[in-house]
Amino acid sequence: MPRLEIELNPVTHITVDAIGKPGERVFYLQAKKDEQVVTLLVEKVQIQTLAIGVEQFFTELAVKLPDLPLAEVKYREPAMHIKPPVDPAFRAGEMGLVYDADLNRMCLVVHEILLENQTQDEVSVARFWCTRTQLRALIHWGLEVANRGRQICPQCGEPMDPTGHFCPKKNGHGRK
């Protein structure tokens, strides 16, 4: 597959969402600029890690730029669901953040996951330029979506299936 280089500057909308039942969900990152829609395949843990990274980045920005107003958290759930087409351009690997102080805009940089037979030069990349408010909405919504999955076992910390759970901490006893 040829290398893609995608740049939406600025996005009119950016979100994450999941499709499927808990335990079988597929997660997506989707950005839109006017009529152009780009969808990427992501992992739940990438959404959770991105949320932590963005909040840390915002904390660092507040120290370096104390006069910069705090980005609000505002979104409406119906607007945050992904829209067709849900045809991923690629599977996300590494993600990074950039801040342009002149434009007061963030850039979420997403690199395609590096496969064994690929070199770094063959990996696709997407750059989504957004406001700090859009990015904060993305991560807060993303955490909400991630938390809608299976319940976590209080004993071992692993997800529990509705049909039962083999807990290694209980040596399989008390399956429920």
Rosetta constraint file for C-alpha pairs under 8 A:
AtomPair CA 2 CA 122 HARMONIC 7.28 0.50
AtomPair CA 3 CA 122 HARMONIC 5.39 0.50
AtomPair CA 3 CA 123 HARMONIC 5.78 0.50
AtomPair CA 3 CA 124 HARMONIC 4.76 0.50
AtomPair CA 3 CA 125 HARMONIC 7.96 0.50
AtomPair CA 4 CA 123 HARMONIC 7.64 0.50
AtomPair CA 4 CA 124 HARMONIC 4.54 0.50
AtomPair CA 4 CA 125 HARMONIC 6.28 0.50
AtomPair CA 4 CA 126 HARMONIC 7.83 0.50
AtomPair CA 5 CA 124 HARMONIC 5.79 0.50
AtomPair CA 5 CA 125 HARMONIC 5.11 0.50
AtomPair CA 5 CA 126 HARMONIC 5.92 0.50
AtomPair CA 6 CA 125 HARMONIC 6.26 0.50
AtomPair CA 6 CA 126 HARMONIC 4.47 0.50
AtomPair CA 6 CA 127 HARMONIC 6.13 0.50
AtomPair CA 7 CA 126 HARMONIC 5.78 0.50
AtomPair CA 7 CA 127 HARMONIC 4.73 0.50
AtomPair CA 7 CA 128 HARMONIC 6.10 0.50
AtomPair CA 7 CA 129 HARMONIC 7.84 0.50
AtomPair CA 8 CA 31 HARMONIC 7.86 0.50
AtomPair CA 8 CA 32 HARMONIC 7.45 0.50
AtomPair CA 8 CA 33 HARMONIC 6.09 0.50
AtomPair CA 8 CA 127 HARMONIC 6.32 0.50
AtomPair CA 8 CA 128 HARMONIC 5.13 0.50
AtomPair CA 8 CA 129 HARMONIC 6.18 0.50
AtomPair CA 9 CA 33 HARMONIC 7.50 0.50
AtomPair CA 9 CA 127 HARMONIC 7.94 0.50
AtomPair CA 9 CA 128 HARMONIC 6.43 0.50
AtomPair CA 9 CA 129 HARMONIC 4.97 0.50
AtomPair CA 9 CA 130 HARMONIC 7.46 0.50
AtomPair CA 10 CA 33 HARMONIC 6.76 0.50
AtomPair CA 10 CA 128 HARMONIC 7.00 0.50
AtomPair CA 10 CA 129 HARMONIC 4.81 0.50
AtomPair CA 10 CA 130 HARMONIC 5.66 0.50
AtomPair CA 11 CA 31 HARMONIC 6.44 0.50
AtomPair CA 11 CA 32 HARMONIC 5.50 0.50
AtomPair CA 11 CA 33 HARMONIC 4.58 0.50
AtomPair CA 11 CA 34 HARMONIC 7.77 0.50
AtomPair CA 11 CA 128 HARMONIC 6.35 0.50
AtomPair CA 11 CA 129 HARMONIC 5.88 0.50
AtomPair CA 11 CA 130 HARMONIC 5.63 0.50
AtomPair CA 12 CA 31 HARMONIC 7.72 0.50
AtomPair CA 12 CA 32 HARMONIC 5.65 0.50
AtomPair CA 12 CA 33 HARMONIC 4.88 0.50
AtomPair CA 12 CA 34 HARMONIC 6.32 0.50
AtomPair CA 12 CA 130 HARMONIC 7.86 0.50
AtomPair CA 13 CA 31 HARMONIC 5.68 0.50
AtomPair CA 13 CA 32 HARMONIC 5.15 0.50
AtomPair CA 13 CA 33 HARMONIC 6.86 0.50
AtomPair CA 13 CA 134 HARMONIC 7.43 0.50
AtomPair CA 14 CA 29 HARMONIC 7.59 0.50
AtomPair CA 14 CA 30 HARMONIC 5.73 0.50
AtomPair CA 14 CA 31 HARMONIC 4.23 0.50
AtomPair CA 14 CA 32 HARMONIC 6.31 0.50
AtomPair CA 14 CA 80 HARMONIC 7.98 0.50
AtomPair CA 14 CA 130 HARMONIC 7.82 0.50
AtomPair CA 14 CA 134 HARMONIC 6.87 0.50
AtomPair CA 14 CA 135 HARMONIC 7.63 0.50
AtomPair CA 14 CA 138 HARMONIC 6.66 0.50
AtomPair CA 15 CA 29 HARMONIC 5.87 0.50
AtomPair CA 15 CA 30 HARMONIC 5.38 0.50
AtomPair CA 15 CA 31 HARMONIC 6.42 0.50
AtomPair CA 15 CA 80 HARMONIC 5.75 0.50
AtomPair CA 15 CA 81 HARMONIC 7.20 0.50
AtomPair CA 15 CA 82 HARMONIC 6.91 0.50
AtomPair CA 15 CA 138 HARMONIC 5.17 0.50
AtomPair CA 15 CA 141 HARMONIC 7.78 0.50
AtomPair CA 15 CA 142 HARMONIC 7.64 0.50
AtomPair CA 16 CA 27 HARMONIC 7.16 0.50
AtomPair CA 16 CA 28 HARMONIC 5.44 0.50
AtomPair CA 16 CA 29 HARMONIC 4.33 0.50
AtomPair CA 16 CA 30 HARMONIC 6.03 0.50
AtomPair CA 16 CA 47 HARMONIC 7.88 0.50
AtomPair CA 16 CA 80 HARMONIC 7.32 0.50
AtomPair CA 16 CA 81 HARMONIC 7.31 0.50
AtomPair CA 16 CA 82 HARMONIC 6.90 0.50
AtomPair CA 16 CA 138 HARMONIC 6.60 0.50
AtomPair CA 16 CA 141 HARMONIC 7.44 0.50
AtomPair CA 16 CA 142 HARMONIC 5.74 0.50
AtomPair CA 17 CA 27 HARMONIC 5.72 0.50
AtomPair CA 17 CA 28 HARMONIC 5.46 0.50
AtomPair CA 17 CA 29 HARMONIC 6.73 0.50
AtomPair CA 17 CA 80 HARMONIC 7.56 0.50
AtomPair CA 17 CA 81 HARMONIC 5.91 0.50
AtomPair CA 17 CA 82 HARMONIC 6.03 0.50
AtomPair CA 17 CA 142 HARMONIC 6.84 0.50
AtomPair CA 17 CA 145 HARMONIC 6.43 0.50
AtomPair CA 18 CA 25 HARMONIC 5.85 0.50
AtomPair CA 18 CA 26 HARMONIC 5.35 0.50
AtomPair CA 18 CA 27 HARMONIC 4.28 0.50
AtomPair CA 18 CA 28 HARMONIC 6.15 0.50
AtomPair CA 18 CA 145 HARMONIC 6.93 0.50
AtomPair CA 19 CA 25 HARMONIC 5.31 0.50
AtomPair CA 19 CA 26 HARMONIC 5.35 0.50
AtomPair CA 19 CA 27 HARMONIC 6.58 0.50
AtomPair CA 20 CA 24 HARMONIC 5.83 0.50
AtomPair CA 20 CA 25 HARMONIC 4.30 0.50
AtomPair CA 20 CA 26 HARMONIC 6.45 0.50
AtomPair CA 21 CA 25 HARMONIC 5.49 0.50
AtomPair CA 22 CA 148 HARMONIC 7.41 0.50
AtomPair CA 22 CA 149 HARMONIC 4.65 0.50
AtomPair CA 22 CA 150 HARMONIC 5.46 0.50
AtomPair CA 23 CA 149 HARMONIC 6.69 0.50
AtomPair CA 23 CA 150 HARMONIC 6.24 0.50
AtomPair CA 23 CA 161 HARMONIC 7.26 0.50
AtomPair CA 26 CA 41 HARMONIC 7.75 0.50
AtomPair CA 26 CA 42 HARMONIC 7.87 0.50
AtomPair CA 26 CA 43 HARMONIC 7.59 0.50
AtomPair CA 27 CA 41 HARMONIC 6.18 0.50
AtomPair CA 27 CA 42 HARMONIC 5.38 0.50
AtomPair CA 27 CA 43 HARMONIC 5.85 0.50
AtomPair CA 27 CA 44 HARMONIC 6.28 0.50
AtomPair CA 28 CA 39 HARMONIC 6.60 0.50
AtomPair CA 28 CA 40 HARMONIC 5.59 0.50
AtomPair CA 28 CA 41 HARMONIC 4.72 0.50
AtomPair CA 28 CA 42 HARMONIC 5.29 0.50
AtomPair CA 28 CA 43 HARMONIC 7.79 0.50
AtomPair CA 28 CA 82 HARMONIC 7.88 0.50
AtomPair CA 28 CA 88 HARMONIC 7.91 0.50
AtomPair CA 29 CA 39 HARMONIC 5.73 0.50
AtomPair CA 29 CA 40 HARMONIC 5.15 0.50
AtomPair CA 29 CA 41 HARMONIC 6.42 0.50
AtomPair CA 29 CA 42 HARMONIC 6.46 0.50
AtomPair CA 30 CA 37 HARMONIC 7.12 0.50
AtomPair CA 30 CA 38 HARMONIC 5.63 0.50
AtomPair CA 30 CA 39 HARMONIC 4.32 0.50
AtomPair CA 30 CA 40 HARMONIC 6.27 0.50
AtomPair CA 30 CA 82 HARMONIC 6.55 0.50
AtomPair CA 31 CA 37 HARMONIC 5.90 0.50
AtomPair CA 31 CA 38 HARMONIC 5.35 0.50
AtomPair CA 31 CA 39 HARMONIC 6.55 0.50
AtomPair CA 31 CA 128 HARMONIC 7.07 0.50
AtomPair CA 32 CA 36 HARMONIC 5.59 0.50
AtomPair CA 32 CA 37 HARMONIC 4.46 0.50
AtomPair CA 32 CA 38 HARMONIC 6.30 0.50
AtomPair CA 33 CA 37 HARMONIC 6.63 0.50
AtomPair CA 37 CA 85 HARMONIC 7.48 0.50
AtomPair CA 38 CA 88 HARMONIC 7.34 0.50
AtomPair CA 38 CA 89 HARMONIC 6.90 0.50
AtomPair CA 39 CA 85 HARMONIC 7.74 0.50
AtomPair CA 39 CA 86 HARMONIC 6.23 0.50
AtomPair CA 39 CA 87 HARMONIC 6.37 0.50
AtomPair CA 39 CA 88 HARMONIC 4.73 0.50
AtomPair CA 39 CA 89 HARMONIC 6.06 0.50
AtomPair CA 39 CA 90 HARMONIC 8.00 0.50
AtomPair CA 40 CA 87 HARMONIC 7.89 0.50
AtomPair CA 40 CA 88 HARMONIC 4.57 0.50
AtomPair CA 40 CA 89 HARMONIC 5.61 0.50
AtomPair CA 40 CA 90 HARMONIC 5.48 0.50
AtomPair CA 40 CA 91 HARMONIC 5.86 0.50
AtomPair CA 40 CA 92 HARMONIC 6.40 0.50
AtomPair CA 41 CA 88 HARMONIC 5.73 0.50
AtomPair CA 41 CA 89 HARMONIC 7.82 0.50
AtomPair CA 41 CA 90 HARMONIC 6.25 0.50
AtomPair CA 41 CA 91 HARMONIC 4.55 0.50
AtomPair CA 41 CA 92 HARMONIC 5.90 0.50
AtomPair CA 42 CA 46 HARMONIC 6.51 0.50
AtomPair CA 42 CA 47 HARMONIC 7.46 0.50
AtomPair CA 42 CA 91 HARMONIC 6.12 0.50
AtomPair CA 42 CA 92 HARMONIC 5.34 0.50
AtomPair CA 42 CA 93 HARMONIC 7.89 0.50
AtomPair CA 43 CA 47 HARMONIC 6.73 0.50
AtomPair CA 43 CA 92 HARMONIC 7.96 0.50
AtomPair CA 44 CA 48 HARMONIC 6.48 0.50
AtomPair CA 44 CA 146 HARMONIC 6.21 0.50
AtomPair CA 45 CA 49 HARMONIC 5.96 0.50
AtomPair CA 46 CA 50 HARMONIC 5.86 0.50
AtomPair CA 47 CA 51 HARMONIC 6.25 0.50
AtomPair CA 47 CA 139 HARMONIC 7.26 0.50
AtomPair CA 47 CA 142 HARMONIC 6.10 0.50
AtomPair CA 47 CA 143 HARMONIC 7.11 0.50
AtomPair CA 47 CA 146 HARMONIC 7.60 0.50
AtomPair CA 48 CA 52 HARMONIC 6.59 0.50
AtomPair CA 48 CA 139 HARMONIC 7.92 0.50
AtomPair CA 48 CA 142 HARMONIC 7.31 0.50
AtomPair CA 48 CA 143 HARMONIC 6.20 0.50
AtomPair CA 48 CA 146 HARMONIC 7.35 0.50
AtomPair CA 49 CA 53 HARMONIC 6.18 0.50
AtomPair CA 50 CA 54 HARMONIC 5.97 0.50
AtomPair CA 50 CA 95 HARMONIC 7.70 0.50
AtomPair CA 50 CA 139 HARMONIC 7.15 0.50
AtomPair CA 51 CA 55 HARMONIC 6.27 0.50
AtomPair CA 51 CA 139 HARMONIC 4.91 0.50
AtomPair CA 51 CA 140 HARMONIC 7.30 0.50
AtomPair CA 51 CA 142 HARMONIC 7.65 0.50
AtomPair CA 51 CA 143 HARMONIC 7.23 0.50
AtomPair CA 52 CA 56 HARMONIC 6.23 0.50
AtomPair CA 53 CA 57 HARMONIC 6.03 0.50
AtomPair CA 54 CA 58 HARMONIC 6.10 0.50
AtomPair CA 54 CA 97 HARMONIC 7.71 0.50
AtomPair CA 54 CA 135 HARMONIC 7.93 0.50
AtomPair CA 54 CA 136 HARMONIC 7.65 0.50
AtomPair CA 54 CA 139 HARMONIC 7.68 0.50
AtomPair CA 55 CA 59 HARMONIC 6.20 0.50
AtomPair CA 56 CA 60 HARMONIC 6.30 0.50
AtomPair CA 57 CA 61 HARMONIC 6.18 0.50
AtomPair CA 58 CA 62 HARMONIC 6.16 0.50
AtomPair CA 59 CA 63 HARMONIC 6.54 0.50
AtomPair CA 60 CA 64 HARMONIC 6.27 0.50
AtomPair CA 61 CA 65 HARMONIC 5.57 0.50
AtomPair CA 61 CA 66 HARMONIC 7.61 0.50
AtomPair CA 62 CA 66 HARMONIC 4.96 0.50
AtomPair CA 62 CA 67 HARMONIC 7.75 0.50
AtomPair CA 62 CA 68 HARMONIC 6.72 0.50
AtomPair CA 62 CA 70 HARMONIC 7.92 0.50
AtomPair CA 71 CA 132 HARMONIC 5.57 0.50
AtomPair CA 71 CA 133 HARMONIC 4.92 0.50
AtomPair CA 71 CA 136 HARMONIC 6.99 0.50
AtomPair CA 72 CA 133 HARMONIC 5.36 0.50
AtomPair CA 72 CA 136 HARMONIC 7.13 0.50
AtomPair CA 72 CA 137 HARMONIC 7.94 0.50
AtomPair CA 73 CA 133 HARMONIC 6.27 0.50
AtomPair CA 73 CA 136 HARMONIC 5.79 0.50
AtomPair CA 73 CA 137 HARMONIC 5.30 0.50
AtomPair CA 73 CA 140 HARMONIC 7.48 0.50
AtomPair CA 74 CA 133 HARMONIC 7.36 0.50
AtomPair CA 74 CA 137 HARMONIC 5.86 0.50
AtomPair CA 75 CA 79 HARMONIC 7.41 0.50
AtomPair CA 75 CA 80 HARMONIC 7.27 0.50
AtomPair CA 75 CA 137 HARMONIC 5.95 0.50
AtomPair CA 75 CA 141 HARMONIC 7.98 0.50
AtomPair CA 76 CA 80 HARMONIC 6.61 0.50
AtomPair CA 77 CA 81 HARMONIC 6.89 0.50
AtomPair CA 77 CA 141 HARMONIC 7.80 0.50
AtomPair CA 80 CA 141 HARMONIC 7.37 0.50
AtomPair CA 82 CA 86 HARMONIC 7.71 0.50
AtomPair CA 90 CA 112 HARMONIC 6.10 0.50
AtomPair CA 90 CA 124 HARMONIC 7.55 0.50
AtomPair CA 91 CA 112 HARMONIC 5.60 0.50
AtomPair CA 91 CA 113 HARMONIC 5.93 0.50
AtomPair CA 92 CA 110 HARMONIC 6.25 0.50
AtomPair CA 92 CA 111 HARMONIC 5.91 0.50
AtomPair CA 92 CA 112 HARMONIC 4.66 0.50
AtomPair CA 92 CA 113 HARMONIC 5.31 0.50
AtomPair CA 93 CA 110 HARMONIC 6.93 0.50
AtomPair CA 93 CA 111 HARMONIC 5.44 0.50
AtomPair CA 93 CA 112 HARMONIC 4.93 0.50
AtomPair CA 93 CA 113 HARMONIC 3.73 0.50
AtomPair CA 93 CA 114 HARMONIC 6.89 0.50
AtomPair CA 94 CA 110 HARMONIC 6.07 0.50
AtomPair CA 94 CA 111 HARMONIC 5.29 0.50
AtomPair CA 94 CA 112 HARMONIC 7.10 0.50
AtomPair CA 94 CA 113 HARMONIC 6.83 0.50
AtomPair CA 95 CA 108 HARMONIC 7.03 0.50
AtomPair CA 95 CA 109 HARMONIC 5.53 0.50
AtomPair CA 95 CA 110 HARMONIC 4.53 0.50
AtomPair CA 95 CA 111 HARMONIC 6.23 0.50
AtomPair CA 96 CA 108 HARMONIC 5.92 0.50
AtomPair CA 96 CA 109 HARMONIC 5.04 0.50
AtomPair CA 96 CA 110 HARMONIC 6.60 0.50
AtomPair CA 97 CA 106 HARMONIC 6.91 0.50
AtomPair CA 97 CA 107 HARMONIC 5.60 0.50
AtomPair CA 97 CA 108 HARMONIC 4.91 0.50
AtomPair CA 97 CA 109 HARMONIC 6.05 0.50
AtomPair CA 98 CA 106 HARMONIC 5.66 0.50
AtomPair CA 98 CA 107 HARMONIC 4.97 0.50
AtomPair CA 98 CA 108 HARMONIC 6.73 0.50
AtomPair CA 98 CA 109 HARMONIC 7.69 0.50
AtomPair CA 99 CA 104 HARMONIC 7.16 0.50
AtomPair CA 99 CA 105 HARMONIC 5.94 0.50
AtomPair CA 99 CA 106 HARMONIC 4.55 0.50
AtomPair CA 99 CA 107 HARMONIC 6.28 0.50
AtomPair CA 100 CA 104 HARMONIC 5.60 0.50
AtomPair CA 100 CA 105 HARMONIC 5.36 0.50
AtomPair CA 100 CA 106 HARMONIC 6.30 0.50
AtomPair CA 100 CA 107 HARMONIC 7.94 0.50
AtomPair CA 101 CA 105 HARMONIC 6.86 0.50
AtomPair CA 104 CA 131 HARMONIC 7.12 0.50
AtomPair CA 104 CA 132 HARMONIC 7.87 0.50
AtomPair CA 105 CA 129 HARMONIC 6.45 0.50
AtomPair CA 105 CA 130 HARMONIC 5.65 0.50
AtomPair CA 105 CA 131 HARMONIC 4.96 0.50
AtomPair CA 105 CA 132 HARMONIC 6.53 0.50
AtomPair CA 106 CA 129 HARMONIC 5.56 0.50
AtomPair CA 106 CA 130 HARMONIC 5.28 0.50
AtomPair CA 106 CA 131 HARMONIC 5.82 0.50
AtomPair CA 106 CA 132 HARMONIC 6.12 0.50
AtomPair CA 106 CA 135 HARMONIC 7.66 0.50
AtomPair CA 107 CA 127 HARMONIC 6.23 0.50
AtomPair CA 107 CA 128 HARMONIC 5.36 0.50
AtomPair CA 107 CA 129 HARMONIC 4.25 0.50
AtomPair CA 107 CA 130 HARMONIC 6.18 0.50
AtomPair CA 108 CA 127 HARMONIC 5.72 0.50
AtomPair CA 108 CA 128 HARMONIC 5.14 0.50
AtomPair CA 108 CA 129 HARMONIC 6.46 0.50
AtomPair CA 108 CA 130 HARMONIC 7.84 0.50
AtomPair CA 109 CA 125 HARMONIC 7.10 0.50
AtomPair CA 109 CA 126 HARMONIC 5.80 0.50
AtomPair CA 109 CA 127 HARMONIC 4.56 0.50
AtomPair CA 109 CA 128 HARMONIC 6.49 0.50
AtomPair CA 110 CA 125 HARMONIC 5.63 0.50
AtomPair CA 110 CA 126 HARMONIC 5.15 0.50
AtomPair CA 110 CA 127 HARMONIC 6.41 0.50
AtomPair CA 111 CA 123 HARMONIC 6.77 0.50
AtomPair CA 111 CA 124 HARMONIC 5.94 0.50
AtomPair CA 111 CA 125 HARMONIC 4.43 0.50
AtomPair CA 111 CA 126 HARMONIC 6.50 0.50
AtomPair CA 112 CA 123 HARMONIC 5.55 0.50
AtomPair CA 112 CA 124 HARMONIC 5.15 0.50
AtomPair CA 112 CA 125 HARMONIC 6.03 0.50
AtomPair CA 113 CA 123 HARMONIC 7.37 0.50
AtomPair CA 114 CA 118 HARMONIC 6.29 0.50
AtomPair CA 114 CA 119 HARMONIC 7.44 0.50
AtomPair CA 114 CA 120 HARMONIC 7.12 0.50
AtomPair CA 114 CA 123 HARMONIC 6.47 0.50
AtomPair CA 118 CA 122 HARMONIC 6.06 0.50
AtomPair CA 118 CA 123 HARMONIC 7.15 0.50
AtomPair CA 119 CA 123 HARMONIC 6.94 0.50
AtomPair CA 130 CA 134 HARMONIC 6.10 0.50
AtomPair CA 130 CA 135 HARMONIC 6.61 0.50
AtomPair CA 131 CA 135 HARMONIC 6.35 0.50
AtomPair CA 132 CA 136 HARMONIC 6.05 0.50
AtomPair CA 133 CA 137 HARMONIC 6.10 0.50
AtomPair CA 134 CA 138 HARMONIC 6.14 0.50
AtomPair CA 135 CA 139 HARMONIC 6.38 0.50
AtomPair CA 136 CA 140 HARMONIC 6.20 0.50
AtomPair CA 137 CA 141 HARMONIC 5.94 0.50
AtomPair CA 138 CA 142 HARMONIC 5.85 0.50
AtomPair CA 139 CA 143 HARMONIC 6.12 0.50
AtomPair CA 140 CA 144 HARMONIC 6.38 0.50
AtomPair CA 141 CA 145 HARMONIC 6.22 0.50
AtomPair CA 142 CA 146 HARMONIC 6.11 0.50
AtomPair CA 143 CA 147 HARMONIC 6.06 0.50
AtomPair CA 144 CA 148 HARMONIC 6.50 0.50
AtomPair CA 145 CA 149 HARMONIC 7.58 0.50
AtomPair CA 150 CA 159 HARMONIC 5.69 0.50
AtomPair CA 150 CA 160 HARMONIC 6.00 0.50
AtomPair CA 150 CA 161 HARMONIC 6.65 0.50
AtomPair CA 150 CA 162 HARMONIC 7.98 0.50
AtomPair CA 151 CA 159 HARMONIC 5.73 0.50
AtomPair CA 151 CA 160 HARMONIC 5.62 0.50
AtomPair CA 151 CA 161 HARMONIC 7.85 0.50
AtomPair CA 152 CA 157 HARMONIC 5.59 0.50
AtomPair CA 152 CA 158 HARMONIC 5.54 0.50
AtomPair CA 152 CA 159 HARMONIC 4.45 0.50
AtomPair CA 152 CA 160 HARMONIC 5.78 0.50
AtomPair CA 153 CA 157 HARMONIC 4.95 0.50
AtomPair CA 153 CA 158 HARMONIC 5.50 0.50
AtomPair CA 153 CA 159 HARMONIC 6.04 0.50
AtomPair CA 153 CA 160 HARMONIC 5.99 0.50
AtomPair CA 153 CA 167 HARMONIC 7.85 0.50
AtomPair CA 155 CA 167 HARMONIC 7.38 0.50
AtomPair CA 155 CA 169 HARMONIC 6.31 0.50
AtomPair CA 155 CA 170 HARMONIC 7.93 0.50
AtomPair CA 156 CA 167 HARMONIC 6.45 0.50
AtomPair CA 156 CA 168 HARMONIC 6.90 0.50
AtomPair CA 156 CA 169 HARMONIC 5.93 0.50
AtomPair CA 160 CA 164 HARMONIC 6.74 0.50
AtomPair CA 160 CA 165 HARMONIC 5.34 0.50
AtomPair CA 161 CA 165 HARMONIC 5.96 0.50
AtomPair CA 163 CA 176 HARMONIC 7.75 0.50
AtomPair CA 164 CA 175 HARMONIC 6.20 0.50
AtomPair CA 164 CA 176 HARMONIC 4.80 0.50
AtomPair CA 165 CA 175 HARMONIC 5.65 0.50
AtomPair CA 165 CA 176 HARMONIC 5.69 0.50
AtomPair CA 166 CA 171 HARMONIC 7.77 0.50
AtomPair CA 166 CA 172 HARMONIC 5.04 0.50
AtomPair CA 166 CA 173 HARMONIC 7.85 0.50
AtomPair CA 166 CA 175 HARMONIC 5.90 0.50
AtomPair CA 166 CA 176 HARMONIC 7.97 0.50
AtomPair CA 167 CA 171 HARMONIC 6.30 0.50
AtomPair CA 167 CA 172 HARMONIC 5.28 0.50
AtomPair CA 167 CA 173 HARMONIC 7.53 0.50
AtomPair CA 167 CA 175 HARMONIC 7.19 0.50
AtomPair CA 168 CA 172 HARMONIC 6.01 0.50
AtomPair CA 170 CA 174 HARMONIC 7.12 0.50
